[in-house]
Amino acid sequence: MADLINTLFNGLSLGSIYLLVALGLSITFGLMGVINMAHGEFVMIGAYMTFIMQQIFISAFGKSGNLYYIVAIPFAFVLTFLLGCIMEKTLITRLYGRKMDSLLATWGISLILQQAARSIFGSQGVNVNAPDFLKSGIKLGDCTFSYNRMFIIAMVIVCLALIWLLMNRTSFGAQMRATMQNRSMAQCMGINSKKVDCLTFAIG
């Protein structure tokens, strides 16, 4: 029973990461109809951005601290968001309604990003240093619930809640849904569809 509970908990943690990735795909493909073959590489960019920001903080403020990890994560989200905006403005904006072309173009982008990561960081993975308070866990009998995995699950729940609030409780969410459902009518109502497209893709 303890092995089953540990396996379920670890599976929940891993599944929550896949859920977060799928959430981004559901925005870019489900809402926008863009097949983004470089989506996995943007997840990779987010991870590398976390590593880079952590190293910048270490070089600027001294040896690794517990807060560097927490501060690096929002930076990773923001920087990856900006890269998504750049990709949408330079490439994706020319491919709306052309699913096969978007598939091929983003596949090429994914190959470029993979090789860029190998050239910059090498073929071996780099480690993001988790803070000390995430390295332990709760032990209940033979069951172990690590704080690291609990943090992952909590962060995914927060991201899901924020996306739900954005989509259903903000004016931008209404503009986003209106643009994807009926672009011409949304434009007639004064919605800047190009801005909505850019921000929606970047959020994804």
Backbone as a printed PyTorch tensor [residue, N CA C, xyz], in Angstrom:
tensor([[[  0.8210,  -1.2020,   0.0000],
         [  0.0000,   0.0000,   0.0000],
         [  0.8620,   1.2630,   0.0000]],

        [[  1.9530,   1.2530,   0.7810],
         [  2.8380,   2.4190,   0.8210],
         [  3.4740,   2.6680,  -0.5450]],

        [[  3.8910,   1.5840,  -1.2130],
         [  4.4700,   1.7320,  -2.5500],
         [  3.4450,   2.2920,  -3.5210]],

        [[  2.1940,   1.8590,  -3.4020],
         [  1.1330,   2.3580,  -4.2740],
         [  0.9010,   3.8440,  -4.0490]],

        [[  0.8510,   4.2700,  -2.7830],
         [  0.6270,   5.6860,  -2.4640],
         [  1.7920,   6.5360,  -2.9690]],

        [[  3.0360,   6.0680,  -2.7550],
         [  4.1990,   6.8180,  -3.2550],
         [  4.1730,   6.9280,  -4.7690]],

        [[  3.8080,   5.8390,  -5.4450],
         [  3.7500,   5.8620,  -6.9060],
         [  2.6690,   6.8130,  -7.4040]],

        [[  1.5080,   6.7970,  -6.7460],
         [  0.4210,   7.7020,  -7.1360],
         [  0.8160,   9.1590,  -6.9270]],

        [[  1.4940,   9.4310,  -5.8180],
         [  1.9190,  10.8120,  -5.5390],
         [  2.9500,  11.2790,  -6.5700]],

        [[  3.9320,  10.4280,  -6.8640],
         [  4.9270,  10.7890,  -7.8700],
         [  4.2860,  10.9390,  -9.2490]],

        [[  3.3120,  10.0780,  -9.5580],
         [  2.6090,  10.1960, -10.8290],
         [  1.7920,  11.4740, -10.9160]],

        [[  1.1920,  11.8670,  -9.7930],
         [  0.4380,  13.1240,  -9.7570],
         [  1.3530,  14.3130, -10.0090]],

        [[  2.5490,  14.2800,  -9.4210],
         [  3.5140,  15.3560,  -9.6260],
         [  3.9500,  15.4430, -11.0860]],

        [[  4.3010,  14.2960, -11.6720],
         [  4.7200,  14.2890, -13.0710],
         [  3.5640,  14.6500, -13.9900]],

        [[  2.3840,  14.1250, -13.6810],
         [  1.2170,  14.4320, -14.5030],
         [  0.8500,  15.9050, -14.4790]],

        [[  1.1010,  16.5650, -13.3380],
         [  0.7840,  17.9950, -13.2560],
         [  1.6810,  18.8110, -14.1980]],

        [[  2.9250,  18.3630, -14.3890],
         [  3.8040,  19.0430, -15.3460],
         [  3.2680,  18.8750, -16.7560]],

        [[  2.8580,  17.6520, -17.1030],
         [  2.2700,  17.4180, -18.4230],
         [  0.9770,  18.2140, -18.6000]],

        [[  0.2170,  18.3540, -17.5110],
         [ -1.0100,  19.1400, -17.5680],
         [ -0.7090,  20.5910, -17.9080]],

        [[  0.3570,  21.1320, -17.3100],
         [  0.7410,  22.5160, -17.5920],
         [  1.1640,  22.6770, -19.0500]],

        [[  1.9270,  21.7020, -19.5700],
         [  2.3300,  21.7330, -20.9790],
         [  1.1000,  21.6360, -21.8770]],

        [[  0.1660,  20.7320, -21.5310],
         [ -1.0460,  20.5630, -22.3260],
         [ -1.9130,  21.8100, -22.2940]],

        [[ -1.8920,  22.5320, -21.1910],
         [ -2.6550,  23.7760, -21.0930],
         [ -2.1640,  24.7750, -22.1330]],

        [[ -0.8330,  24.8780, -22.2780],
         [ -0.2890,  25.7680, -23.2950],
         [ -0.6740,  25.3390, -24.6970]],

        [[ -0.6360,  24.0260, -24.9520],
         [ -1.0290,  23.5220, -26.2710],
         [ -2.5100,  23.7660, -26.5430]],

        [[ -3.3330,  23.6430, -25.5160],
         [ -4.7670,  23.8660, -25.7110],
         [ -5.0570,  25.3240, -26.0700]],

        [[ -4.1930,  26.2330, -25.6230],
         [ -4.3640,  27.6450, -25.9760],
         [ -3.9170,  27.9000, -27.4110]],

        [[ -2.7220,  27.4180, -27.7600],
         [ -2.1970,  27.7100, -29.0980],
         [ -2.9410,  26.9420, -30.1840]],

        [[ -3.2810,  25.6710, -29.9270],
         [ -3.9720,  24.8950, -30.9520],
         [ -5.4850,  24.9240, -30.7820]],

        [[ -5.9460,  24.6980, -29.5500],
         [ -7.3850,  24.6570, -29.3280],
         [ -8.0670,  25.9850, -29.5990]],

        [[ -7.4740,  27.0750, -29.1470],
         [ -8.0660,  28.3980, -29.3550],
         [ -7.6490,  29.0130, -30.6870]],

        [[ -6.3440,  28.9410, -30.9970],
         [ -5.8220,  29.6750, -32.1480],
         [ -5.7150,  28.8230, -33.4160]],

        [[ -5.7550,  27.5120, -33.2730],
         [ -5.6300,  26.6480, -34.4410],
         [ -4.2250,  26.5950, -35.0100]],

        [[ -3.2220,  26.9290, -34.1840],
         [ -1.8250,  26.9120, -34.6250],
         [ -1.1520,  25.6530, -34.0840]],

        [[ -0.6110,  24.8380, -34.9810],
         [  0.1170,  23.6430, -34.5600],
         [  1.5550,  24.0620, -34.2750]],

        [[  1.8740,  24.2080, -33.0070],
         [  3.1960,  24.6950, -32.6070],
         [  4.0940,  23.5160, -32.2450]],

        [[  4.9020,  23.0750, -33.2120],
         [  5.8150,  21.9670, -32.9640],
         [  6.9910,  22.3760, -32.0720]],

        [[  7.1540,  23.6670, -31.8280],
         [  8.2390,  24.1580, -30.9720],
         [  7.7810,  24.3540, -29.5300]],

        [[  6.5990,  23.8380, -29.1910],
         [  6.0700,  24.0530, -27.8380],
         [  6.9760,  23.4210, -26.7820]],

        [[  7.4630,  22.2250, -27.0540],
         [  8.3630,  21.5690, -26.1080],
         [  9.6510,  22.3390, -25.9150]],

        [[ 10.1180,  22.9700, -26.9930],
         [ 11.3490,  23.7600, -26.8930],
         [ 11.1250,  25.0220, -26.0660]],

        [[  9.9050,  25.5570, -26.0450],
         [  9.6370,  26.6980, -25.1800],
         [  9.6100,  26.2750, -23.7110]],

        [[  9.1680,  25.0530, -23.4450],
         [  9.2890,  24.5220, -22.0850],
         [ 10.7660,  24.4190, -21.7090]],

        [[ 11.5680,  23.9460, -22.6680],
         [ 13.0160,  23.8690, -22.4510],
         [ 13.6040,  25.2530, -22.1800]],

        [[ 13.1620,  26.2490, -22.9500],
         [ 13.6610,  27.6150, -22.7630],
         [ 13.3180,  28.1130, -21.3580]],

        [[ 12.1030,  27.8170, -20.8940],
         [ 11.7290,  28.2250, -19.5420],
         [ 12.6440,  27.6290, -18.4910]],

        [[ 13.0030,  26.3390, -18.6850],
         [ 13.9060,  25.6890, -17.7310],
         [ 15.2970,  26.3170, -17.7740]],

        [[ 15.8070,  26.5510, -18.9820],
         [ 17.1310,  27.1620, -19.1030],
         [ 17.1280,  28.6000, -18.5880]],

        [[ 16.0380,  29.3210, -18.7850],
         [ 15.9510,  30.6850, -18.2710],
         [ 16.0070,  30.6900, -16.7460]],

        [[ 15.3650,  29.7000, -16.1270],
         [ 15.4410,  29.5860, -14.6650],
         [ 16.8870,  29.3750, -14.2310]],

        [[ 17.5880,  28.4950, -14.9480],
         [ 19.0000,  28.2360, -14.6410],
         [ 19.8410,  29.5000, -14.8290]],

        [[ 19.6200,  30.2180, -15.9490],
         [ 20.4050,  31.4190, -16.2330],
         [ 20.1760,  32.4850, -15.1710]],

        [[ 18.9110,  32.7260, -14.8210],
         [ 18.6090,  33.7490, -13.8350],
         [ 19.1940,  33.3800, -12.4760]],

        [[ 19.1630,  32.0980, -12.1440],
         [ 19.7610,  31.6720, -10.8750],
         [ 21.2630,  31.9370, -10.8700]],

        [[ 21.9400,  31.6630, -11.9910],
         [ 23.3740,  31.9140, -12.0780],
         [ 23.6900,  33.4090, -12.0270]],

        [[ 22.8300,  34.2260, -12.6270],
         [ 23.0210,  35.6890, -12.5760],
         [ 22.9190,  36.1800, -11.1310]],

        [[ 21.9150,  35.6910, -10.4080],
         [ 21.7570,  36.0860,  -9.0140],
         [ 22.9510,  35.6380,  -8.1710]],

        [[ 23.4670,  34.4360,  -8.4440],
         [ 24.6240,  33.9400,  -7.6960],
         [ 25.8410,  34.8020,  -7.9540]],

        [[ 26.0680,  35.1680,  -9.2320],
         [ 27.2380,  35.9970,  -9.5720],
         [ 27.1000,  37.4150,  -9.0360]],

        [[ 25.8610,  37.9060,  -8.9280],
         [ 25.6610,  39.2870,  -8.4810],
         [ 25.6120,  39.4100,  -6.9670]],

        [[ 25.0270,  38.4300,  -6.2960],
         [ 24.7770,  38.5670,  -4.8680],
         [ 25.4780,  37.5190,  -4.0080]],

        [[ 26.3090,  36.6900,  -4.6160],
         [ 27.0320,  35.7150,  -3.8110],
         [ 26.5280,  34.3090,  -4.0250]],

        [[ 26.9490,  33.4200,  -3.1520],
         [ 26.6370,  31.9990,  -3.3150],
         [ 25.1310,  31.7660,  -3.2840]],

        [[ 24.7560,  30.6010,  -3.7670],
         [ 23.3480,  30.2820,  -3.9680],
         [ 22.5350,  30.4960,  -2.6940]],

        [[ 21.3920,  31.1640,  -2.8720],
         [ 20.4840,  31.4000,  -1.7580],
         [ 19.1320,  30.7560,  -2.0290]],

        [[ 18.3590,  30.5820,  -0.9620],
         [ 17.0720,  29.9090,  -1.1000],
         [ 16.0820,  30.7090,  -1.9350]],

        [[ 16.2000,  32.0370,  -1.9080],
         [ 15.2380,  32.8610,  -2.6370],
         [ 15.5540,  32.9500,  -4.1300]],

        [[ 16.7710,  32.6330,  -4.5430],
         [ 17.1260,  32.7500,  -5.9570],
         [ 16.2050,  31.8950,  -6.8210]],

        [[ 15.9210,  30.7000,  -6.3670],
         [ 15.0700,  29.7640,  -7.1150],
         [ 13.6620,  30.3320,  -7.2740]],

        [[ 13.1140,  30.8620,  -6.1790],
         [ 11.7470,  31.3880,  -6.2070],
         [ 11.6590,  32.6090,  -7.1080]],

        [[ 12.6690,  33.4840,  -7.0630],
         [ 12.6600,  34.6970,  -7.8880],
         [ 12.9290,  34.3650,  -9.3500]],

        [[ 13.7220,  33.3170,  -9.6060],
         [ 14.0790,  32.9760, -10.9860],
         [ 12.8820,  32.4610, -11.7780]],

        [[ 11.9270,  31.8170, -11.1120],
         [ 10.7920,  31.2350, -11.8270],
         [  9.9220,  32.3060, -12.5030]],

        [[  9.5190,  33.3950, -11.8250],
         [  8.7580,  34.4350, -12.5390],
         [  9.5520,  35.0560, -13.6890]],

        [[ 10.8730,  35.2290, -13.5090],
         [ 11.6890,  35.7300, -14.6070],
         [ 11.6180,  34.7910, -15.8030]],

        [[ 11.6590,  33.4880, -15.5330],
         [ 11.5930,  32.5030, -16.6230],
         [ 10.2650,  32.6120, -17.3640]],

        [[  9.1660,  32.7770, -16.6220],
         [  7.8650,  32.9390, -17.2580],
         [  7.8330,  34.1940, -18.1300]],

        [[  8.3250,  35.3080, -17.5970],
         [  8.2710,  36.5810, -18.3270],
         [  9.1430,  36.5300, -19.5820]],

        [[ 10.3710,  36.0300, -19.4520],
         [ 11.2680,  35.9880, -20.6030],
         [ 10.7530,  35.0490, -21.6850]],

        [[ 10.1970,  33.9060, -21.2960],
         [  9.6220,  32.9910, -22.2760],
         [  8.3810,  33.6010, -22.9210]],

        [[  7.6120,  34.3360, -22.1390],
         [  6.4620,  35.0680, -22.6820],
         [  6.9060,  36.0530, -23.7680]],

        [[  7.9690,  36.7960, -23.4990],
         [  8.4700,  37.7630, -24.4790],
         [  8.9780,  37.0700, -25.7430]],

        [[  9.6430,  35.9310, -25.5900],
         [ 10.0840,  35.1770, -26.7570],
         [  8.8910,  34.6770, -27.5640]],

        [[  7.8170,  34.2970, -26.8710],
         [  6.5990,  33.9010, -27.5660],
         [  6.0030,  35.0440, -28.3620]],

        [[  6.0320,  36.2620, -27.7900],
         [  5.5620,  37.4500, -28.5150],
         [  6.3880,  37.6780, -29.7810]],

        [[  7.7110,  37.5550, -29.6480],
         [  8.5880,  37.7630, -30.7990],
         [  8.3090,  36.7300, -31.8880]],

        [[  8.1440,  35.4580, -31.4930],
         [  7.8750,  34.4100, -32.4680],
         [  6.5430,  34.6460, -33.1700]],

        [[  5.5330,  35.0860, -32.4280],
         [  4.2310,  35.3310, -33.0310],
         [  4.2930,  36.4950, -34.0170]],

        [[  4.9950,  37.5690, -33.6440],
         [  5.0700,  38.7500, -34.5010],
         [  5.8770,  38.4960, -35.7660]],

        [[  6.9250,  37.6860, -35.6610],
         [  7.8220,  37.4920, -36.8040],
         [  7.4090,  36.3260, -37.7070]],

        [[  6.7360,  35.3110, -37.1460],
         [  6.4630,  34.1060, -37.9390],
         [  4.9980,  33.6930, -37.9220]],

        [[  4.4420,  33.4700, -36.7480],
         [  3.1090,  32.8790, -36.6370],
         [  2.0430,  33.7650, -37.2640]],

        [[  2.2230,  35.0900, -37.1670],
         [  1.2170,  36.0020, -37.7030],
         [  1.0050,  35.8360, -39.1980]],

        [[  1.9920,  35.2680, -39.8980],
         [  1.8770,  35.0440, -41.3420],
         [  1.2840,  33.6800, -41.6820]],

        [[  0.9850,  32.8770, -40.6710],
         [  0.6050,  31.4850, -40.9190],
         [ -0.7820,  31.1330, -40.3940]],

        [[ -1.5630,  32.1020, -39.9580],
         [ -2.8970,  31.7940, -39.4610],
         [ -3.7640,  31.2380, -40.5820]],

        [[ -4.4670,  30.1600, -40.2710],
         [ -5.3070,  29.5120, -41.2630],
         [ -4.5590,  28.5530, -42.1700]],

        [[ -3.2700,  28.3980, -41.9660],
         [ -2.4430,  27.4980, -42.7830],
         [ -1.7700,  26.5040, -41.8470]],

        [[ -2.5280,  25.4910, -41.4260],
         [ -2.0560,  24.5800, -40.3810],
         [ -0.8290,  23.7910, -40.8100]],

        [[ -0.8010,  23.3350, -42.0540],
         [  0.3550,  22.5530, -42.4980],
         [  1.6040,  23.4170, -42.5510]],

        [[  1.4520,  24.6560, -43.0220],
         [  2.6060,  25.5640, -43.0690],
         [  3.0940,  25.9050, -41.6720]],

        [[  2.1610,  26.1120, -40.7400],
         [  2.5640,  26.4270, -39.3620],
         [  3.2610,  25.2300, -38.7310]],

        [[  2.8090,  24.0120, -39.0610],
         [  3.4580,  22.8160, -38.5420],
         [  4.9090,  22.7360, -39.0070]],

        [[  5.1220,  22.9350, -40.3030],
         [  6.4770,  22.8310, -40.8520],
         [  7.3740,  23.9510, -40.3360]],

        [[  6.8350,  25.1690, -40.2810],
         [  7.6410,  26.3160, -39.8490],
         [  8.0480,  26.1810, -38.3840]],

        [[  7.1010,  25.7940, -37.5280],
         [  7.4300,  25.6670, -36.1060],
         [  8.3290,  24.4580, -35.8530]],

        [[  8.2210,  23.4270, -36.6980],
         [  9.1500,  22.2980, -36.5760],
         [ 10.5760,  22.7660, -36.8540]],

        [[ 10.7270,  23.6220, -37.8800],
         [ 12.0460,  24.2020, -38.1520],
         [ 12.5450,  25.0350, -36.9870]],

        [[ 11.6520,  25.8160, -36.3680],
         [ 12.0260,  26.6010, -35.1870],
         [ 12.4740,  25.6800, -34.0590]],

        [[ 11.7870,  24.5570, -33.8830],
         [ 12.1540,  23.6260, -32.8090],
         [ 13.5540,  23.0740, -33.0270]],

        [[ 13.9030,  22.7590, -34.2790],
         [ 15.2500,  22.2520, -34.5670],
         [ 16.3110,  23.3190, -34.2910]],

        [[ 15.9960,  24.5580, -34.6440],
         [ 16.9250,  25.6660, -34.3890],
         [ 17.1460,  25.8450, -32.8830]],

        [[ 16.0580,  25.8080, -32.1160],
         [ 16.1620,  26.0050, -30.6680],
         [ 16.9080,  24.8510, -30.0010]],

        [[ 16.6790,  23.6330, -30.4810],
         [ 17.4100,  22.4920, -29.9200],
         [ 18.9100,  22.6330, -30.1420]],

        [[ 19.2910,  23.0000, -31.3770],
         [ 20.7140,  23.1320, -31.6650],
         [ 21.3210,  24.3160, -30.9190]],

        [[ 20.5450,  25.3900, -30.7830],
         [ 21.0350,  26.5450, -30.0230],
         [ 21.3020,  26.1640, -28.5690]],

        [[ 20.4070,  25.3550, -27.9790],
         [ 20.6060,  24.9200, -26.5900],
         [ 21.8500,  24.0470, -26.4770]],

        [[ 22.0600,  23.1580, -27.4720],
         [ 23.2630,  22.3200, -27.4360],
         [ 24.5230,  23.1640, -27.5840]],

        [[ 24.4780,  24.1630, -28.4470],
         [ 25.6600,  24.9920, -28.6840],
         [ 25.9950,  25.8480, -27.4710]],

        [[ 24.9710,  26.3360, -26.7660],
         [ 25.1970,  27.2410, -25.6370],
         [ 25.5100,  26.4730, -24.3560]],

        [[ 24.7100,  25.4290, -24.0730],
         [ 24.8100,  24.7400, -22.7840],
         [ 25.4810,  23.3720, -22.8750]],

        [[ 25.7280,  22.8890, -24.0930],
         [ 26.2980,  21.5560, -24.2500],
         [ 25.2110,  20.4900, -24.2960]],

        [[ 25.6270,  19.2810, -24.5980],
         [ 24.6620,  18.1910, -24.7330],
         [ 24.2070,  17.6340, -23.3850]],

        [[ 24.9620,  17.8990, -22.3280],
         [ 24.5810,  17.4480, -20.9920],
         [ 23.6380,  18.4450, -20.3350]],

        [[ 22.7210,  17.9260, -19.5330],
         [ 21.7900,  18.8070, -18.8520],
         [ 22.4520,  19.6360, -17.7670]],

        [[ 21.8430,  20.7650, -17.4500],
         [ 22.3250,  21.6230, -16.3680],
         [ 21.3490,  21.5160, -15.1990]],

        [[ 21.8220,  21.7980, -14.0100],
         [ 21.0100,  21.6260, -12.8110],
         [ 20.5630,  22.9680, -12.2510]],

        [[ 19.2780,  23.0640, -11.9700],
         [ 18.7440,  24.2050, -11.2240],
         [ 18.7310,  23.8140,  -9.7560]],

        [[ 19.3760,  24.6230,  -8.9270],
         [ 19.5010,  24.3040,  -7.5060],
         [ 18.2250,  24.6580,  -6.7510]],

        [[ 17.5570,  23.6460,  -6.2540],
         [ 16.3520,  23.8830,  -5.4560],
         [ 16.7380,  24.4120,  -4.0810]],

        [[ 15.9150,  25.2570,  -3.4920],
         [ 16.2240,  25.7770,  -2.1400],
         [ 16.1850,  24.6670,  -1.1080]],

        [[ 16.8130,  24.9160,   0.0130],
         [ 16.9410,  23.8980,   1.0580],
         [ 15.5860,  23.4180,   1.5770]],

        [[ 14.6080,  24.3400,   1.6590],
         [ 13.3270,  23.9470,   2.2480],
         [ 12.5010,  23.0500,   1.3260]],

        [[ 12.9520,  22.8630,   0.0720],
         [ 12.2590,  21.9480,  -0.8270],
         [ 12.9600,  20.5950,  -0.9440]],

        [[ 14.0720,  20.4430,  -0.2450],
         [ 14.8440,  19.2010,  -0.3760],
         [ 14.4300,  18.1200,   0.6150]],

        [[ 13.5790,  18.4700,   1.5540],
         [ 13.1120,  17.4640,   2.5070],
         [ 11.6700,  17.0940,   2.1550]],

        [[ 10.9710,  16.5330,   3.0970],
         [  9.6060,  16.1320,   2.8190],
         [  8.8870,  15.6930,   4.0770]],

        [[  7.6540,  15.2360,   3.8840],
         [  6.8390,  14.7220,   4.9810],
         [  6.8360,  13.2020,   4.8930]],

        [[  7.1420,  12.5560,   5.9940],
         [  7.1570,  11.0880,   6.0320],
         [  6.0530,  10.6070,   6.9480]],

        [[  5.1180,   9.8630,   6.3590],
         [  4.0130,   9.2870,   7.1140],
         [  4.1000,   7.7670,   7.0010]],

        [[  4.6440,   7.1580,   8.0250],
         [  4.8700,   5.7210,   7.9510],
         [  5.9140,   5.4090,   6.8900]],

        [[  5.5450,   4.5680,   5.9460],
         [  6.4490,   4.2360,   4.8460],
         [  6.2460,   5.1400,   3.6310]],

        [[  5.3430,   6.0900,   3.7240],
         [  5.0510,   7.0010,   2.6150],
         [  5.8530,   8.2870,   2.7740]],

        [[  6.4410,   8.7510,   1.6700],
         [  7.2310,   9.9780,   1.6770],
         [  6.6590,  10.9520,   0.6540]],

        [[  6.3330,  12.1530,   1.1270],
         [  5.8080,  13.1990,   0.2560],
         [  6.8130,  14.3460,   0.2470]],

        [[  7.5950,  14.4390,  -0.8310],
         [  8.6550,  15.4440,  -0.8800],
         [  8.0690,  16.8280,  -1.1110]],

        [[  8.6740,  17.8270,  -0.4690],
         [  8.2300,  19.2040,  -0.6410],
         [  8.4230,  19.6660,  -2.0780]],

        [[  9.4440,  19.1320,  -2.7560],
         [  9.7140,  19.5250,  -4.1310],
         [  8.5330,  19.1870,  -5.0400]],

        [[  8.0260,  17.9600,  -4.9050],
         [  6.8880,  17.5470,  -5.7270],
         [  5.6080,  18.2590,  -5.3070]],

        [[  5.4610,  18.5180,  -4.0110],
         [  4.2920,  19.2680,  -3.5390],
         [  4.3150,  20.6900,  -4.0910]],

        [[  5.5150,  21.2790,  -4.1910],
         [  5.6500,  22.6170,  -4.7550],
         [  5.2330,  22.6220,  -6.2250]],

        [[  5.6440,  21.5900,  -6.9670],
         [  5.2700,  21.4890,  -8.3850],
         [  3.7550,  21.4360,  -8.5330]],

        [[  3.1240,  20.5750,  -7.7420],
         [  1.6680,  20.4420,  -7.8250],
         [  0.9820,  21.7600,  -7.4760]],

        [[  1.4560,  22.4300,  -6.4280],
         [  0.8600,  23.7000,  -6.0090],
         [  1.0300,  24.7580,  -7.0910]],

        [[  2.2100,  24.8130,  -7.7250],
         [  2.4450,  25.8170,  -8.7540],
         [  1.5360,  25.5870,  -9.9620]],

        [[  1.3250,  24.3330, -10.3340],
         [  0.4390,  24.0260, -11.4540],
         [ -0.9980,  24.4240, -11.1250]],

        [[ -1.4260,  24.1730,  -9.8910],
         [ -2.7800,  24.5740,  -9.4840],
         [ -2.9300,  26.0840,  -9.5650]],

        [[ -1.9040,  26.8220,  -9.1250],
         [ -1.9460,  28.2880,  -9.2070],
         [ -2.0300,  28.7400, -10.6650]],

        [[ -1.2240,  28.1190, -11.5470],
         [ -1.2470,  28.4860, -12.9680],
         [ -2.6160,  28.2090, -13.5860]],

        [[ -3.2060,  27.0600, -13.2640],
         [ -4.5360,  26.7310, -13.7800],
         [ -5.5700,  27.7510, -13.3040]],

        [[ -5.4880,  28.1170, -12.0290],
         [ -6.4410,  29.0890, -11.4840],
         [ -6.2770,  30.4510, -12.1540]],

        [[ -5.0310,  30.8740, -12.3780],
         [ -4.7970,  32.1610, -13.0250],
         [ -5.3060,  32.1700, -14.4580]],

        [[ -5.0770,  31.0710, -15.1960],
         [ -5.5700,  30.9980, -16.5740],
         [ -7.0970,  31.0050, -16.5980]],

        [[ -7.7170,  30.2770, -15.6670],
         [ -9.1860,  30.2730, -15.6020],
         [ -9.7210,  31.6670, -15.3140]],

        [[ -9.0970,  32.3530, -14.3600],
         [ -9.5250,  33.7250, -14.0570],
         [ -9.3170,  34.6420, -15.2490]],

        [[ -8.1900,  34.4990, -15.9450],
         [ -7.9130,  35.3290, -17.1120],
         [ -8.9570,  35.0990, -18.2010]],

        [[ -9.2980,  33.8280, -18.4350],
         [-10.2120,  33.5020, -19.5310],
         [-11.6660,  33.8670, -19.2120]],

        [[-12.0520,  33.7770, -17.9460],
         [-13.4730,  33.8880, -17.6010],
         [-13.8480,  35.1130, -16.7770]],

        [[-12.8560,  35.8210, -16.2320],
         [-13.1840,  36.9170, -15.3330],
         [-12.5150,  38.2440, -15.7150]],

        [[-11.8990,  38.3220, -16.8780],
         [-11.2560,  39.5720, -17.2960],
         [-11.7580,  39.9780, -18.6780]],

        [[-11.6280,  41.2730, -18.9560],
         [-12.0440,  41.7660, -20.2790],
         [-11.1580,  41.2040, -21.3830]],

        [[ -9.8560,  41.0120, -21.0860],
         [ -8.9810,  40.4300, -22.0960],
         [ -9.3940,  39.0040, -22.4220]],

        [[ -9.8060,  38.2350, -21.4180],
         [-10.2760,  36.8800, -21.6710],
         [-11.4880,  36.8780, -22.5890]],

        [[-12.4070,  37.8250, -22.3590],
         [-13.5750,  37.9300, -23.2410],
         [-13.1580,  38.3120, -24.6620]],

        [[-12.2010,  39.2400, -24.7710],
         [-11.7030,  39.6190, -26.0960],
         [-11.0160,  38.4380, -26.7860]],

        [[-10.2720,  37.6560, -26.0110],
         [ -9.5920,  36.4930, -26.5600],
         [-10.5980,  35.4880, -27.1220]],

        [[-11.6120,  35.1650, -26.3310],
         [-12.6060,  34.1950, -26.7700],
         [-13.4150,  34.7140, -27.9540]],

        [[-13.7170,  36.0110, -27.9320],
         [-14.4720,  36.5980, -29.0420],
         [-13.6660,  36.5710, -30.3380]],

        [[-12.3760,  36.8830, -30.2420],
         [-11.5210,  36.8900, -31.4340],
         [-11.3990,  35.5000, -32.0320]],

        [[-11.2370,  34.4920, -31.2060],
         [-11.0750,  33.1360, -31.7160],
         [-12.3770,  32.5700, -32.2720]],

        [[-13.5350,  33.0130, -31.7340],
         [-14.8140,  32.4920, -32.1910],
         [-15.3010,  33.1900, -33.4570]],

        [[-15.1140,  34.5030, -33.5290],
         [-15.5800,  35.2550, -34.6980],
         [-14.6960,  36.4850, -34.8560]],

        [[-13.6050,  36.3020, -35.6020],
         [-12.6020,  37.3540, -35.7220],
         [-13.1640,  38.6310, -36.3500]],

        [[-13.8920,  38.5080, -37.4410],
         [-14.3890,  39.6980, -38.1380],
         [-15.3610,  40.4850, -37.2690]],

        [[-16.2440,  39.7970, -36.5440],
         [-17.1790,  40.5000, -35.6660],
         [-16.4430,  41.1580, -34.5030]],

        [[-15.4110,  40.4870, -33.9680],
         [-14.6240,  41.0780, -32.8820],
         [-13.9240,  42.3480, -33.3540]],

        [[-13.4170,  42.3200, -34.5760],
         [-12.7680,  43.5130, -35.1230],
         [-13.7780,  44.6420, -35.3090]],

        [[-15.0080,  44.2990, -35.7090],
         [-16.0450,  45.3140, -35.8490],
         [-16.4100,  45.9530, -34.5110]],

        [[-16.2200,  45.1950, -33.4290],
         [-16.5120,  45.7190, -32.0960],
         [-15.3420,  46.5030, -31.5100]],

        [[-14.2850,  46.6850, -32.3120],
         [-13.1570,  47.5010, -31.8880],
         [-12.0440,  46.7450, -31.1840]],

        [[-12.0740,  45.4240, -31.2210],
         [-11.0170,  44.6350, -30.5960],
         [ -9.8080,  44.5670, -31.5200]],

        [[ -8.6390,  44.8490, -30.9760],
         [ -7.3860,  44.7660, -31.7420],
         [ -6.9850,  43.2950, -31.8310]],

        [[ -7.3750,  42.6300, -32.9180],
         [ -7.1760,  41.1860, -33.0240],
         [ -5.7010,  40.8120, -33.0940]],

        [[ -4.8700,  41.6710, -33.6990],
         [ -3.4390,  41.3550, -33.7760],
         [ -2.7990,  41.3470, -32.3970]],

        [[ -3.1790,  42.2950, -31.5630],
         [ -2.6600,  42.3320, -30.1900],
         [ -3.1440,  41.1210, -29.4070]],

        [[ -4.4170,  40.7570, -29.5790],
         [ -4.9700,  39.6030, -28.8850],
         [ -4.2550,  38.3300, -29.3290]],

        [[ -3.9970,  38.1960, -30.6520],
         [ -3.2880,  37.0240, -31.1650],
         [ -1.9080,  36.9000, -30.5380]],

        [[ -1.1820,  38.0090, -30.4900],
         [  0.1780,  37.9970, -29.9530],
         [  0.1940,  37.5950, -28.4890]],

        [[ -0.6610,  38.2110, -27.6990],
         [ -0.6800,  37.9230, -26.2700],
         [ -1.1770,  36.5080, -25.9860]],

        [[ -2.1690,  36.0540, -26.7620],
         [ -2.6940,  34.6950, -26.5630],
         [ -1.6190,  33.6490, -26.8490]],

        [[ -0.8920,  33.8190, -27.9570],
         [  0.1710,  32.8600, -28.2950],
         [  1.2590,  32.8940, -27.2360]],

        [[  1.6320,  34.0870, -26.7820],
         [  2.6780,  34.2020, -25.7730],
         [  2.2570,  33.5610, -24.4520]],

        [[  0.9910,  33.7160, -24.0810],
         [  0.5000,  33.0710, -22.8590],
         [  0.5730,  31.5570, -22.9950]],

        [[  0.2010,  31.0440, -24.1730],
         [  0.2990,  29.6040, -24.4250],
         [  1.7120,  29.1100, -24.2910]]])
